[in-house]
Amino acid sequence: MQELMLLALRFRRTDADERGATLVEYALLVTLIALVCFSAVTILGSSVSTQFSSINDPLR
């Protein structure tokens, strides 16, 4: 019975450690996605602005 309780305690500690690791993994994913979005807006922003200007100029 004592061994079963020790095994259950070890499982709880492992479960808590895995939850912490999962939180870190999600934080890294969110950071990576935000970085990709920021980079895309920065790179494509001037191109899209130029295209809108070229469309808007003939309409004036």
mmJSON file of the N, C-alpha and C atoms, coordinates in Angstrom:
{"data_MODEL":{"atom_site":{
"group_PDB":["ATOM","ATOM","ATOM","ATOM","ATOM","ATOM","ATOM","ATOM","ATOM","ATOM","ATOM","ATOM","ATOM","ATOM","ATOM","ATOM","ATOM","ATOM","ATOM","ATOM","ATOM","ATOM","ATOM","ATOM","ATOM","ATOM","ATOM","ATOM","ATOM","ATOM","ATOM","ATOM","ATOM","ATOM","ATOM","ATOM","ATOM","ATOM","ATOM","ATOM","ATOM","ATOM","ATOM","ATOM","ATOM","ATOM","ATOM","ATOM","ATOM","ATOM","ATOM","ATOM","ATOM","ATOM","ATOM","ATOM","ATOM","ATOM","ATOM","ATOM","ATOM","ATOM","ATOM","ATOM","ATOM","ATOM","ATOM","ATOM","ATOM","ATOM","ATOM","ATOM","ATOM","ATOM","ATOM","ATOM","ATOM","ATOM","ATOM","ATOM","ATOM","ATOM","ATOM","ATOM","ATOM","ATOM","ATOM","ATOM","ATOM","ATOM","ATOM","ATOM","ATOM","ATOM","ATOM","ATOM","ATOM","ATOM","ATOM","ATOM","ATOM","ATOM","ATOM","ATOM","ATOM","ATOM","ATOM","ATOM","ATOM","ATOM","ATOM","ATOM","ATOM","ATOM","ATOM","ATOM","ATOM","ATOM","ATOM","ATOM","ATOM","ATOM","ATOM","ATOM","ATOM","ATOM","ATOM","ATOM","ATOM","ATOM","ATOM","ATOM","ATOM","ATOM","ATOM","ATOM","ATOM","ATOM","ATOM","ATOM","ATOM","ATOM","ATOM","ATOM","ATOM","ATOM","ATOM","ATOM","ATOM","ATOM","ATOM","ATOM","ATOM","ATOM","ATOM","ATOM","ATOM","ATOM","ATOM","ATOM","ATOM","ATOM","ATOM","ATOM","ATOM","ATOM","ATOM","ATOM","ATOM","ATOM","ATOM","ATOM","ATOM","ATOM","ATOM","ATOM","ATOM","ATOM","ATOM","ATOM"],
"id":[1,2,3,4,5,6,7,8,9,10,11,12,13,14,15,16,17,18,19,20,21,22,23,24,25,26,27,28,29,30,31,32,33,34,35,36,37,38,39,40,41,42,43,44,45,46,47,48,49,50,51,52,53,54,55,56,57,58,59,60,61,62,63,64,65,66,67,68,69,70,71,72,73,74,75,76,77,78,79,80,81,82,83,84,85,86,87,88,89,90,91,92,93,94,95,96,97,98,99,100,101,102,103,104,105,106,107,108,109,110,111,112,113,114,115,116,117,118,119,120,121,122,123,124,125,126,127,128,129,130,131,132,133,134,135,136,137,138,139,140,141,142,143,144,145,146,147,148,149,150,151,152,153,154,155,156,157,158,159,160,161,162,163,164,165,166,167,168,169,170,171,172,173,174,175,176,177,178,179,180],
"type_symbol":["N","C","C","N","C","C","N","C","C","N","C","C","N","C","C","N","C","C","N","C","C","N","C","C","N","C","C","N","C","C","N","C","C","N","C","C","N","C","C","N","C","C","N","C","C","N","C","C","N","C","C","N","C","C","N","C","C","N","C","C","N","C","C","N","C","C","N","C","C","N","C","C","N","C","C","N","C","C","N","C","C","N","C","C","N","C","C","N","C","C","N","C","C","N","C","C","N","C","C","N","C","C","N","C","C","N","C","C","N","C","C","N","C","C","N","C","C","N","C","C","N","C","C","N","C","C","N","C","C","N","C","C","N","C","C","N","C","C","N","C","C","N","C","C","N","C","C","N","C","C","N","C","C","N","C","C","N","C","C","N","C","C","N","C","C","N","C","C","N","C","C","N","C","C","N","C","C","N","C","C"],
"label_atom_id":["N","CA","C","N","CA","C","N","CA","C","N","CA","C","N","CA","C","N","CA","C","N","CA","C","N","CA","C","N","CA","C","N","CA","C","N","CA","C","N","CA","C","N","CA","C","N","CA","C","N","CA","C","N","CA","C","N","CA","C","N","CA","C","N","CA","C","N","CA","C","N","CA","C","N","CA","C","N","CA","C","N","CA","C","N","CA","C","N","CA","C","N","CA","C","N","CA","C","N","CA","C","N","CA","C","N","CA","C","N","CA","C","N","CA","C","N","CA","C","N","CA","C","N","CA","C","N","CA","C","N","CA","C","N","CA","C","N","CA","C","N","CA","C","N","CA","C","N","CA","C","N","CA","C","N","CA","C","N","CA","C","N","CA","C","N","CA","C","N","CA","C","N","CA","C","N","CA","C","N","CA","C","N","CA","C","N","CA","C","N","CA","C","N","CA","C","N","CA","C","N","CA","C","N","CA","C","N","CA","C"],
"label_alt_id":[null,null,null,null,null,null,null,null,null,null,null,null,null,null,null,null,null,null,null,null,null,null,null,null,null,null,null,null,null,null,null,null,null,null,null,null,null,null,null,null,null,null,null,null,null,null,null,null,null,null,null,null,null,null,null,null,null,null,null,null,null,null,null,null,null,null,null,null,null,null,null,null,null,null,null,null,null,null,null,null,null,null,null,null,null,null,null,null,null,null,null,null,null,null,null,null,null,null,null,null,null,null,null,null,null,null,null,null,null,null,null,null,null,null,null,null,null,null,null,null,null,null,null,null,null,null,null,null,null,null,null,null,null,null,null,null,null,null,null,null,null,null,null,null,null,null,null,null,null,null,null,null,null,null,null,null,null,null,null,null,null,null,null,null,null,null,null,null,null,null,null,null,null,null,null,null,null,null,null,null],
"label_comp_id":["MET","MET","MET","GLN","GLN","GLN","GLU","GLU","GLU","LEU","LEU","LEU","MET","MET","MET","LEU","LEU","LEU","LEU","LEU","LEU","ALA","ALA","ALA","LEU","LEU","LEU","ARG","ARG","ARG","PHE","PHE","PHE","ARG","ARG","ARG","ARG","ARG","ARG","THR","THR","THR","ASP","ASP","ASP","ALA","ALA","ALA","ASP","ASP","ASP","GLU","GLU","GLU","ARG","ARG","ARG","GLY","GLY","GLY","ALA","ALA","ALA","THR","THR","THR","LEU","LEU","LEU","VAL","VAL","VAL","GLU","GLU","GLU","TYR","TYR","TYR","ALA","ALA","ALA","LEU","LEU","LEU","LEU","LEU","LEU","VAL","VAL","VAL","THR","THR","THR","LEU","LEU","LEU","ILE","ILE","ILE","ALA","ALA","ALA","LEU","LEU","LEU","VAL","VAL","VAL","CYS","CYS","CYS","PHE","PHE","PHE","SER","SER","SER","ALA","ALA","ALA","VAL","VAL","VAL","THR","THR","THR","ILE","ILE","ILE","LEU","LEU","LEU","GLY","GLY","GLY","SER","SER","SER","SER","SER","SER","VAL","VAL","VAL","SER","SER","SER","THR","THR","THR","GLN","GLN","GLN","PHE","PHE","PHE","SER","SER","SER","SER","SER","SER","ILE","ILE","ILE","ASN","ASN","ASN","ASP","ASP","ASP","PRO","PRO","PRO","LEU","LEU","LEU","ARG","ARG","ARG"],
"label_asym_id":["A","A","A","A","A","A","A","A","A","A","A","A","A","A","A","A","A","A","A","A","A","A","A","A","A","A","A","A","A","A","A","A","A","A","A","A","A","A","A","A","A","A","A","A","A","A","A","A","A","A","A","A","A","A","A","A","A","A","A","A","A","A","A","A","A","A","A","A","A","A","A","A","A","A","A","A","A","A","A","A","A","A","A","A","A","A","A","A","A","A","A","A","A","A","A","A","A","A","A","A","A","A","A","A","A","A","A","A","A","A","A","A","A","A","A","A","A","A","A","A","A","A","A","A","A","A","A","A","A","A","A","A","A","A","A","A","A","A","A","A","A","A","A","A","A","A","A","A","A","A","A","A","A","A","A","A","A","A","A","A","A","A","A","A","A","A","A","A","A","A","A","A","A","A","A","A","A","A","A","A"],
"label_entity_id":["1","1","1","1","1","1","1","1","1","1","1","1","1","1","1","1","1","1","1","1","1","1","1","1","1","1","1","1","1","1","1","1","1","1","1","1","1","1","1","1","1","1","1","1","1","1","1","1","1","1","1","1","1","1","1","1","1","1","1","1","1","1","1","1","1","1","1","1","1","1","1","1","1","1","1","1","1","1","1","1","1","1","1","1","1","1","1","1","1","1","1","1","1","1","1","1","1","1","1","1","1","1","1","1","1","1","1","1","1","1","1","1","1","1","1","1","1","1","1","1","1","1","1","1","1","1","1","1","1","1","1","1","1","1","1","1","1","1","1","1","1","1","1","1","1","1","1","1","1","1","1","1","1","1","1","1","1","1","1","1","1","1","1","1","1","1","1","1","1","1","1","1","1","1","1","1","1","1","1","1"],
"label_seq_id":[1,1,1,2,2,2,3,3,3,4,4,4,5,5,5,6,6,6,7,7,7,8,8,8,9,9,9,10,10,10,11,11,11,12,12,12,13,13,13,14,14,14,15,15,15,16,16,16,17,17,17,18,18,18,19,19,19,20,20,20,21,21,21,22,22,22,23,23,23,24,24,24,25,25,25,26,26,26,27,27,27,28,28,28,29,29,29,30,30,30,31,31,31,32,32,32,33,33,33,34,34,34,35,35,35,36,36,36,37,37,37,38,38,38,39,39,39,40,40,40,41,41,41,42,42,42,43,43,43,44,44,44,45,45,45,46,46,46,47,47,47,48,48,48,49,49,49,50,50,50,51,51,51,52,52,52,53,53,53,54,54,54,55,55,55,56,56,56,57,57,57,58,58,58,59,59,59,60,60,60],
"pdbx_PDB_ins_code":[null,null,null,null,null,null,null,null,null,null,null,null,null,null,null,null,null,null,null,null,null,null,null,null,null,null,null,null,null,null,null,null,null,null,null,null,null,null,null,null,null,null,null,null,null,null,null,null,null,null,null,null,null,null,null,null,null,null,null,null,null,null,null,null,null,null,null,null,null,null,null,null,null,null,null,null,null,null,null,null,null,null,null,null,null,null,null,null,null,null,null,null,null,null,null,null,null,null,null,null,null,null,null,null,null,null,null,null,null,null,null,null,null,null,null,null,null,null,null,null,null,null,null,null,null,null,null,null,null,null,null,null,null,null,null,null,null,null,null,null,null,null,null,null,null,null,null,null,null,null,null,null,null,null,null,null,null,null,null,null,null,null,null,null,null,null,null,null,null,null,null,null,null,null,null,null,null,null,null,null],
"Cartn_x":[0.825,0.0,0.874,1.95,2.876,3.475,3.813,4.392,3.401,2.136,1.101,0.961,1.037,0.939,2.151,3.332,4.525,4.43,3.903,3.729,2.731,1.645,0.651,1.261,2.079,2.729,3.703,4.447,5.385,4.631,3.493,2.694,2.181,1.752,1.265,2.371,3.568,4.686,5.018,5.005,5.286,4.219,2.967,1.865,2.029,2.401,2.606,3.781,4.846,5.987,5.605,4.799,4.38,3.478,2.654,1.801,2.649,3.69,4.583,5.302,5.722,6.4,5.435,4.199,3.202,2.952,2.903,2.704,3.849,5.053,6.215,6.149,5.754,5.647,4.604,3.451,2.43,2.907,3.623,4.154,5.141,5.98,6.92,6.196,5.144,4.368,3.694,3.108,2.444,3.46,4.631,5.685,6.132,6.309,6.723,5.67,4.403,3.32,3.269,3.421,3.41,4.586,5.739,6.918,6.72,6.139,5.864,4.851,3.809,2.809,3.421,4.207,4.852,5.792,6.543,7.464,6.7,5.614,4.826,4.236,3.721,3.145,4.236,5.39,6.495,6.971,7.12,7.626,6.584,5.351,4.308,3.63,3.831,3.134,3.409,4.652,4.979,4.467,4.507,4.018,2.508,1.788,0.329,-0.019,0.724,0.479,0.704,1.732,2.014,0.89,0.392,-0.69,-1.969,-2.295,-3.488,-3.339,-2.142,-1.911,-2.064,-1.553,-1.685,-3.13,-3.945,-5.375,-6.105,-5.712,-6.41,-6.122,-4.936,-4.555,-5.447,-5.726,-6.617,-8.048,-8.46,-9.841,-10.057,-9.005,-9.149,-9.506],
"Cartn_y":[-1.189,0.0,1.26,1.191,2.318,2.61,1.56,1.737,2.394,2.048,2.635,4.128,4.515,5.927,6.703,6.106,6.76,6.915,5.898,5.968,7.07,7.177,8.221,9.609,9.762,11.034,11.396,10.424,10.665,11.071,10.433,10.775,12.204,12.632,14.001,15.007,14.728,15.645,15.705,14.561,14.524,15.291,15.14,15.829,17.337,17.816,19.25,19.744,18.964,19.361,19.436,18.506,18.502,19.68,20.084,21.254,22.511,22.611,23.757,23.777,22.613,22.523,22.871,22.442,22.751,24.25,24.896,26.342,27.063,26.619,27.225,27.003,25.809,25.52,26.415,26.598,27.474,28.919,29.354,30.723,30.91,29.915,30.002,30.034,29.231,29.224,30.574,31.141,32.436,33.51,33.46,34.419,34.262,33.032,32.786,33.263,32.999,33.442,34.968,35.621,37.084,37.645,37.021,37.476,37.326,36.212,35.991,37.013,37.275,38.263,39.656,40.037,41.352,41.479,40.431,40.454,40.558,39.814,39.848,41.229,41.848,43.188,44.185,44.046,44.96,44.808,43.58,43.329,43.677,43.266,43.472,44.829,45.521,46.792,47.821,48.023,49.039,48.626,47.354,46.87,47.082,46.768,46.937,48.42,49.245,50.685,51.239,50.79,51.236,50.822,49.615,49.145,49.946,50.228,51.024,52.435,52.984,54.323,54.321,53.283,53.221,53.038,52.437,52.297,53.599,54.257,55.45,56.65,56.771,57.934,58.109,57.064,57.278,57.614,57.279,57.543,58.997,59.756,61.167,62.048],
"Cartn_z":[0.0,0.0,0.0,0.757,0.824,-0.552,-1.294,-2.619,-3.573,-3.429,-4.282,-4.006,-2.75,-2.394,-2.921,-2.846,-3.369,-4.889,-5.549,-7.0,-7.374,-6.623,-6.885,-6.665,-5.627,-5.354,-6.475,-6.951,-8.052,-9.319,-9.571,-10.751,-10.66,-9.481,-9.314,-9.573,-9.101,-9.335,-10.821,-11.487,-12.918,-13.677,-13.277,-13.935,-13.805,-12.652,-12.453,-13.29,-13.379,-14.188,-15.67,-16.121,-17.522,-17.83,-16.871,-17.087,-17.222,-16.429,-16.532,-17.865,-18.319,-19.618,-20.742,-20.625,-21.649,-21.707,-20.558,-20.521,-21.216,-20.988,-21.639,-23.146,-23.561,-24.992,-25.653,-25.007,-25.566,-25.622,-24.611,-24.611,-25.757,-26.003,-27.12,-28.464,-28.592,-29.838,-30.081,-29.044,-29.187,-29.569,-28.947,-29.277,-30.724,-31.166,-32.543,-33.539,-33.255,-34.139,-34.196,-33.047,-33.025,-33.818,-33.697,-34.435,-35.943,-36.358,-37.784,-38.303,-37.54,-37.962,-38.056,-37.079,-37.096,-38.291,-38.551,-39.693,-41.01,-41.131,-42.367,-42.6,-41.558,-41.702,-42.061,-41.459,-41.756,-43.193,-43.635,-44.985,-46.048,-45.833,-46.837,-46.735,-45.632,-45.418,-46.486,-46.833,-47.842,-49.217,-49.522,-50.813,-50.937,-49.903,-49.927,-49.986,-49.263,-49.293,-50.691,-51.364,-52.736,-53.682,-53.525,-54.395,-54.156,-52.917,-52.628,-53.191,-53.091,-53.645,-55.153,-55.82,-57.28,-57.719,-56.894,-57.209,-56.897,-55.823,-55.377,-56.273,-56.804,-57.623,-58.86,-59.623,-60.792,-60.417,-59.2,-58.792,-58.405,-58.23,-57.834,-58.986],
"occupancy":[1.0,1.0,1.0,1.0,1.0,1.0,1.0,1.0,1.0,1.0,1.0,1.0,1.0,1.0,1.0,1.0,1.0,1.0,1.0,1.0,1.0,1.0,1.0,1.0,1.0,1.0,1.0,1.0,1.0,1.0,1.0,1.0,1.0,1.0,1.0,1.0,1.0,1.0,1.0,1.0,1.0,1.0,1.0,1.0,1.0,1.0,1.0,1.0,1.0,1.0,1.0,1.0,1.0,1.0,1.0,1.0,1.0,1.0,1.0,1.0,1.0,1.0,1.0,1.0,1.0,1.0,1.0,1.0,1.0,1.0,1.0,1.0,1.0,1.0,1.0,1.0,1.0,1.0,1.0,1.0,1.0,1.0,1.0,1.0,1.0,1.0,1.0,1.0,1.0,1.0,1.0,1.0,1.0,1.0,1.0,1.0,1.0,1.0,1.0,1.0,1.0,1.0,1.0,1.0,1.0,1.0,1.0,1.0,1.0,1.0,1.0,1.0,1.0,1.0,1.0,1.0,1.0,1.0,1.0,1.0,1.0,1.0,1.0,1.0,1.0,1.0,1.0,1.0,1.0,1.0,1.0,1.0,1.0,1.0,1.0,1.0,1.0,1.0,1.0,1.0,1.0,1.0,1.0,1.0,1.0,1.0,1.0,1.0,1.0,1.0,1.0,1.0,1.0,1.0,1.0,1.0,1.0,1.0,1.0,1.0,1.0,1.0,1.0,1.0,1.0,1.0,1.0,1.0,1.0,1.0,1.0,1.0,1.0,1.0,1.0,1.0,1.0,1.0,1.0,1.0],
"B_iso_or_equiv":[0.0,0.0,0.0,0.0,0.0,0.0,0.0,0.0,0.0,0.0,0.0,0.0,0.0,0.0,0.0,0.0,0.0,0.0,0.0,0.0,0.0,0.0,0.0,0.0,0.0,0.0,0.0,0.0,0.0,0.0,0.0,0.0,0.0,0.0,0.0,0.0,0.0,0.0,0.0,0.0,0.0,0.0,0.0,0.0,0.0,0.0,0.0,0.0,0.0,0.0,0.0,0.0,0.0,0.0,0.0,0.0,0.0,0.0,0.0,0.0,0.0,0.0,0.0,0.0,0.0,0.0,0.0,0.0,0.0,0.0,0.0,0.0,0.0,0.0,0.0,0.0,0.0,0.0,0.0,0.0,0.0,0.0,0.0,0.0,0.0,0.0,0.0,0.0,0.0,0.0,0.0,0.0,0.0,0.0,0.0,0.0,0.0,0.0,0.0,0.0,0.0,0.0,0.0,0.0,0.0,0.0,0.0,0.0,0.0,0.0,0.0,0.0,0.0,0.0,0.0,0.0,0.0,0.0,0.0,0.0,0.0,0.0,0.0,0.0,0.0,0.0,0.0,0.0,0.0,0.0,0.0,0.0,0.0,0.0,0.0,0.0,0.0,0.0,0.0,0.0,0.0,0.0,0.0,0.0,0.0,0.0,0.0,0.0,0.0,0.0,0.0,0.0,0.0,0.0,0.0,0.0,0.0,0.0,0.0,0.0,0.0,0.0,0.0,0.0,0.0,0.0,0.0,0.0,0.0,0.0,0.0,0.0,0.0,0.0,0.0,0.0,0.0,0.0,0.0,0.0],
"pdbx_formal_charge":[null,null,null,null,null,null,null,null,null,null,null,null,null,null,null,null,null,null,null,null,null,null,null,null,null,null,null,null,null,null,null,null,null,null,null,null,null,null,null,null,null,null,null,null,null,null,null,null,null,null,null,null,null,null,null,null,null,null,null,null,null,null,null,null,null,null,null,null,null,null,null,null,null,null,null,null,null,null,null,null,null,null,null,null,null,null,null,null,null,null,null,null,null,null,null,null,null,null,null,null,null,null,null,null,null,null,null,null,null,null,null,null,null,null,null,null,null,null,null,null,null,null,null,null,null,null,null,null,null,null,null,null,null,null,null,null,null,null,null,null,null,null,null,null,null,null,null,null,null,null,null,null,null,null,null,null,null,null,null,null,null,null,null,null,null,null,null,null,null,null,null,null,null,null,null,null,null,null,null,null],
"auth_seq_id":[1,1,1,2,2,2,3,3,3,4,4,4,5,5,5,6,6,6,7,7,7,8,8,8,9,9,9,10,10,10,11,11,11,12,12,12,13,13,13,14,14,14,15,15,15,16,16,16,17,17,17,18,18,18,19,19,19,20,20,20,21,21,21,22,22,22,23,23,23,24,24,24,25,25,25,26,26,26,27,27,27,28,28,28,29,29,29,30,30,30,31,31,31,32,32,32,33,33,33,34,34,34,35,35,35,36,36,36,37,37,37,38,38,38,39,39,39,40,40,40,41,41,41,42,42,42,43,43,43,44,44,44,45,45,45,46,46,46,47,47,47,48,48,48,49,49,49,50,50,50,51,51,51,52,52,52,53,53,53,54,54,54,55,55,55,56,56,56,57,57,57,58,58,58,59,59,59,60,60,60],
"auth_comp_id":["MET","MET","MET","GLN","GLN","GLN","GLU","GLU","GLU","LEU","LEU","LEU","MET","MET","MET","LEU","LEU","LEU","LEU","LEU","LEU","ALA","ALA","ALA","LEU","LEU","LEU","ARG","ARG","ARG","PHE","PHE","PHE","ARG","ARG","ARG","ARG","ARG","ARG","THR","THR","THR","ASP","ASP","ASP","ALA","ALA","ALA","ASP","ASP","ASP","GLU","GLU","GLU","ARG","ARG","ARG","GLY","GLY","GLY","ALA","ALA","ALA","THR","THR","THR","LEU","LEU","LEU","VAL","VAL","VAL","GLU","GLU","GLU","TYR","TYR","TYR","ALA","ALA","ALA","LEU","LEU","LEU","LEU","LEU","LEU","VAL","VAL","VAL","THR","THR","THR","LEU","LEU","LEU","ILE","ILE","ILE","ALA","ALA","ALA","LEU","LEU","LEU","VAL","VAL","VAL","CYS","CYS","CYS","PHE","PHE","PHE","SER","SER","SER","ALA","ALA","ALA","VAL","VAL","VAL","THR","THR","THR","ILE","ILE","ILE","LEU","LEU","LEU","GLY","GLY","GLY","SER","SER","SER","SER","SER","SER","VAL","VAL","VAL","SER","SER","SER","THR","THR","THR","GLN","GLN","GLN","PHE","PHE","PHE","SER","SER","SER","SER","SER","SER","ILE","ILE","ILE","ASN","ASN","ASN","ASP","ASP","ASP","PRO","PRO","PRO","LEU","LEU","LEU","ARG","ARG","ARG"],
"auth_asym_id":["A","A","A","A","A","A","A","A","A","A","A","A","A","A","A","A","A","A","A","A","A","A","A","A","A","A","A","A","A","A","A","A","A","A","A","A","A","A","A","A","A","A","A","A","A","A","A","A","A","A","A","A","A","A","A","A","A","A","A","A","A","A","A","A","A","A","A","A","A","A","A","A","A","A","A","A","A","A","A","A","A","A","A","A","A","A","A","A","A","A","A","A","A","A","A","A","A","A","A","A","A","A","A","A","A","A","A","A","A","A","A","A","A","A","A","A","A","A","A","A","A","A","A","A","A","A","A","A","A","A","A","A","A","A","A","A","A","A","A","A","A","A","A","A","A","A","A","A","A","A","A","A","A","A","A","A","A","A","A","A","A","A","A","A","A","A","A","A","A","A","A","A","A","A","A","A","A","A","A","A"],
"auth_atom_id":["N","CA","C","N","CA","C","N","CA","C","N","CA","C","N","CA","C","N","CA","C","N","CA","C","N","CA","C","N","CA","C","N","CA","C","N","CA","C","N","CA","C","N","CA","C","N","CA","C","N","CA","C","N","CA","C","N","CA","C","N","CA","C","N","CA","C","N","CA","C","N","CA","C","N","CA","C","N","CA","C","N","CA","C","N","CA","C","N","CA","C","N","CA","C","N","CA","C","N","CA","C","N","CA","C","N","CA","C","N","CA","C","N","CA","C","N","CA","C","N","CA","C","N","CA","C","N","CA","C","N","CA","C","N","CA","C","N","CA","C","N","CA","C","N","CA","C","N","CA","C","N","CA","C","N","CA","C","N","CA","C","N","CA","C","N","CA","C","N","CA","C","N","CA","C","N","CA","C","N","CA","C","N","CA","C","N","CA","C","N","CA","C","N","CA","C","N","CA","C","N","CA","C","N","CA","C","N","CA","C"],
"pdbx_PDB_model_num":[1,1,1,1,1,1,1,1,1,1,1,1,1,1,1,1,1,1,1,1,1,1,1,1,1,1,1,1,1,1,1,1,1,1,1,1,1,1,1,1,1,1,1,1,1,1,1,1,1,1,1,1,1,1,1,1,1,1,1,1,1,1,1,1,1,1,1,1,1,1,1,1,1,1,1,1,1,1,1,1,1,1,1,1,1,1,1,1,1,1,1,1,1,1,1,1,1,1,1,1,1,1,1,1,1,1,1,1,1,1,1,1,1,1,1,1,1,1,1,1,1,1,1,1,1,1,1,1,1,1,1,1,1,1,1,1,1,1,1,1,1,1,1,1,1,1,1,1,1,1,1,1,1,1,1,1,1,1,1,1,1,1,1,1,1,1,1,1,1,1,1,1,1,1,1,1,1,1,1,1]
}}}
